[in-house]
């Protein structure tokens, strides 16, 4: 799995140039509306041969394929992405046809990547298949982000379940293809990406992963970002936290970490705003042992001793996997939940709720 770092300024490349020990463990991606000087810097970047060019159509700028491919060549890309149209599979397929015809009639040094678009699984699969039939070796999966109303660029996954279902369907039908979902890289999705064997996914927000006040005091913004990349992207998380579900829940369908609203969840969400080095699991009376990003609906169900015994059997395999994967696993929850997890060597927060929350904060902010 290659994290692809989106770069569009010299500072981005200067940050990455210090990661010489990670040579060829990542890729870089830039759109074609960068400066000519940056194109040259991009082409000469020494630490990876995986250099991807993007059409930049998200910025509402559009150029013809002759000009687009010329810019890809100037950038020295290994792969160039076609112009695709958000949630419009018909227009995107026509663009893929025009692009491939032009690409085949010339001798370009890069590999052309198609992009599947759609509004449901059927449309995505049809669009993906049609581009494979045209001759594309790699067809990226676009349209998985939703537009931020305040910005022209897309900012977040429109629906986690939708995204996962689309990628699973494509993988099921194309077991040997290089899967390239666009724009959705996140550390918390690495387990899922590994599960379905994702080839690469790009990441835009990496360059902003630093503390502003510390950067002003110590002038260490670049080093902060590099540390974040080393600890959270290239190295697997070594710590995990298992939270018991809370009675208090928000009333919408969403990721479990957002739905449960007990005091421990509020502490953890605040931690995750600026930190990304811990994997979160939740032990639920209804859903069992789930990842914090699992989409759930609010419910009203209490974990009894009888139900806990039944649950112990169904989650045993997942717990054994957690024991194997992590060096440090902590548990926050009530006595019934803790009893269910005893015997695995996990660190348990004991005491009254206030004491447990204090210990949880200390554990979270270990350095």
Helices and strands as residue ranges (DSSP letters): E 2-6, H 10-17, G 20-22, E 26-31, H 36-44, E 51-54, G 57-59, H 65-75, E 79-81, H 89-104, E 111-116, H 121-134, E 139-141, E 145-147, E 154-157, H 160-173, E 179-181, G 187-189, H 190-196, E 198-203, G 205-208, H 212-218, H 221-229, I 230-234, E 239-244, E 254-255, H 256-259, H 263-274, E 278-284, E 288-291, E 295-296, H 305-314, H 316-325, E 328-332, H 335-341, E 347-348, H 353-364
